[in-house]
């Protein structure tokens, strides 16, 4: 069951050591005892109570790398954390002990041209959780810059706090696609990000949101979460959408499958916008004639920037249902089971790890 941060630890409750789930080699995770970090100037110490498992965590676990990012030393996984502030570092003033927070996992430099122009997601010197060599949050405590520990209103849970990170991906995708009232949106891929992107598009005012996937179970969930229609490409090719009169303004591509990307872009109407969210191969085919003749905009997305206030409001209002995505919950000592859940169970949507002992 979802839980809240009803038990508020005090500084005297903070131990000197903690448990952490550490990737020591591909497909080898160890629960290690590590010192509890001390918050530095402008930092807060957060008791981690929920961590979502992302596909990147699974990829690092299975392969020890993602592209050029290679795990060369033991690394703590997890970049979707929520928890409770338990101590303040020198000069930290934005929080109070006992405050439930969602942690934004990337800390940019704040001084480069991208940061100064508000595009801190493109900061070349960002320190991002669970991206080598930076440790993540599959542990009991982390110290973090107070500006990236976002306070949440009463009524939200630590589990919701953890899932504001993938919700931020959906918010950023809808912003990049300029989804607005009256938009017609196609979402390809009904994994956690696709299901969130579809809900976010509806919250941004889209009147039609069609979701595609090859999993009937995920398509059924998409319908329950507000998709106006669903399509299984095994039964109905995406090309049939155009012949049926559906020419989306925006494509939120969340599958990362090259063939799907190609076919989905071909469905876009004139001056449509294709937002590539899913991570697939290094290269994908591009229907250039359609892109040029219809003046299609094609853009990538890289994480997010300035999304937490919007994501928090969407979760608090219930316009985006995050709890419905949680398919499995695990204790920290079972984190390896969380990382392999999707391989064992095709109904897996979003595994969640709860680091604190019951």
C-alpha positions, 0 to 999 in steps of 0.5 A, a space after each residue: 500500500 502507498 505510505 506517507 511520511 507520518 513518522 518524522 525522524 529527528 536528528 537524534 534518530 539519524 544513524 552513523 551508517 546506512 544500507 545502500 544497493 551497490 552495483 559492483 559488476 553487471 548483474 551483481 548487486 550488493 547491499 553494503 553498509 556505508 556512512 550516512 552523508 553529512 549535509 554540506 553548506 546549502 544542503 539537506 539530508 534526506 531520509 529516502 523512503 521510495 525510489 522508482 526503478 527506471 529502464 536506465 537502472 535496469 540497463 546499467 544492472 544488465 550491461 554495466 554501461 549505457 553508450 559512453 557512460 560506463 560503470 568503472 567503479 561500484 555505484 549506487 543505482 536509482 534516480 527517482 527518489 522521494 523522502 523526508 528532510 531530517 537535517 539541514 546543512 550550514 546555511 540551508 534555509 528552504 526546508 524544515 525537518 520533517 518536510 516531504 520532498 521529491 529530489 531532482 536527480 541532476 545538479 547542474 553547474 549553474 554557471 555555464 551558458 546553458 545554465 544561464 539561459 535556463 537550459 540546465 538539463 543541457 549543462 555539460 557538467 551536471 552531476 546526475 544520480 546513478 550516472 557514472 561515476 555519481 552514486 544514486 539514491 537506492 540507499 537510506 539517506 542522501 545529502 542534496 542541494 536544497 534547491 533540488 529537494 522540492 517540497 510537496 504539499 500535504 496529502 502526497 506520499 513519498 511514492 508520489 514524490 519518487 514518481 515526480 521524476 518520470 512525470 517531469 519527463 512527460 511534462 518536458 515532452 508536452 512542453 517540447 511538443 507545445 501541446 495545448 488545448 485542442 491538440 491531437 496527440 499520438 503517443 507511441 509506447 505505453 510503458 511508464 513514460 508513455 502512460 505518463 505522457 498520455 496523461 500529461 497531454 490530456 492535462 495540457 488540454 489535448 482533446 484527442 490522445 491515441 496511445 499505441 503499444 503491443 501489450 493489451 494490458 498496457 493499452 487497457 491501462 492507458 484507456 483507464 488513465 484517459 487515452 481517448 483511443 488505443 491501437 495495437 500495431 500488431 492488429 492495426 497499422 499506424 498508417 490506418 490512422 491517416 486513412 481514418 482521418 486522424 492526423 495528429 498535431 503532436 507525436 510523443 514517441 516513447 517506444 524508441 523502436 526505429 520502425 515505430 518512429 518512422 511510421 509514426 512520423 508519417 502520420 503527423 499532419 502539416 506543421 506537426 511536431 515529433 518529440 522523440 522521448 524513447 531511447 532506442 538505437 543510435 540512428 533511426 530512419 527518417 521519412 524525409 519527404 514527409 518531414 520536408 513536404 509537411 514541414 514537420 518539426 523533429 526534436 529530441 528530449 534530454 531529461 527536463 528543466 524547471 518541471 517540478 512545480 508543474 509536475 507537483 501540481 498535476 499530481 496533487 490535483 489528480 490530473 495525472 495518476 501516478 500510483 496506478 503505475 506502481 506494479 511492484 514494491 520491494 524492500 532495499 534488500 530485494 532491490 535486485 528483484 526490482 531490477 529484474 521484475 520486468 524480465 520475469 513478469 510482462 505485466 510490470 509497469 513501475 517497480 518501486 523500492 522502499 529503502 527504509 525497514 518496515 
